[in-house]
């Protein structure tokens, strides 16, 4: 009988999306360039924060980038 590993299920719940739910900003990729001009792949993660947002009277948690928080695209719940 197969059963789900409880540690694995908990880990899946804890993983946060790397995309902003407001503007869609996410992970970008590019190259590290060394002094000798060698190129290796690297990635830049967006600064995503989980915040409580007040949407039409209901409070929900959203993954939002700091640019959207700072520019006032969301109204934070108190």
C-alpha positions in Angstrom: 0.0 0.0 0.0 1.4 3.4 -1.0 1.0 6.3 1.3 2.1 9.9 1.1 5.1 10.9 3.1 3.9 13.5 5.6 7.2 15.4 5.4 7.0 15.6 1.6 3.4 16.9 1.8 4.3 19.5 4.3 7.2 20.7 2.2 5.0 21.1 -0.9 2.6 23.4 1.1 5.5 25.5 2.4 7.1 26.2 -1.0 6.3 29.7 -2.1 5.6 30.7 -5.6 8.4 32.8 -7.1 5.9 35.1 -8.9 4.1 38.2 -7.8 0.4 37.7 -7.9 -0.2 41.3 -8.8 2.3 42.2 -11.6 3.6 38.7 -12.5 7.3 39.6 -11.8 9.3 36.4 -11.3 12.6 34.8 -11.6 14.9 35.9 -14.4 18.0 34.2 -15.8 21.3 35.3 -17.2 25.0 34.7 -17.0 27.7 35.2 -14.5 30.7 36.7 -16.3 34.1 36.1 -14.8 37.2 38.3 -15.2 38.3 35.9 -17.9 34.9 36.4 -19.6 33.7 32.8 -18.9 29.9 32.6 -18.9 28.0 30.4 -16.4 24.2 30.4 -16.0 22.7 32.1 -12.9 19.3 33.4 -11.8 17.9 36.4 -10.1 14.9 35.9 -7.8 12.3 38.6 -7.4 11.9 39.9 -3.8 8.6 38.2 -3.1 6.9 38.7 0.3 3.8 37.1 1.7 1.5 39.8 2.9 -2.1 40.0 4.2 -4.1 41.9 1.6 -7.6 43.5 2.0 -9.6 42.6 -1.2 -13.2 43.8 -1.3 -13.6 43.4 2.4 -11.9 40.0 2.8 -8.4 39.5 4.1 -6.3 37.0 2.1 -2.6 36.2 1.9 -0.8 36.9 -1.3 2.7 36.6 -2.6 3.6 40.2 -3.7 6.8 41.8 -4.9 8.2 44.7 -2.9 7.8 47.0 -5.8 4.0 46.5 -5.7 3.9 46.9 -1.9 5.9 50.1 -2.1 3.9 51.6 -5.0 0.6 51.0 -3.3 -0.9 48.6 -5.8 -2.3 46.6 -2.8 -4.0 47.7 0.4 -2.5 45.8 3.3 -4.8 44.4 6.0 -4.1 45.5 9.6 
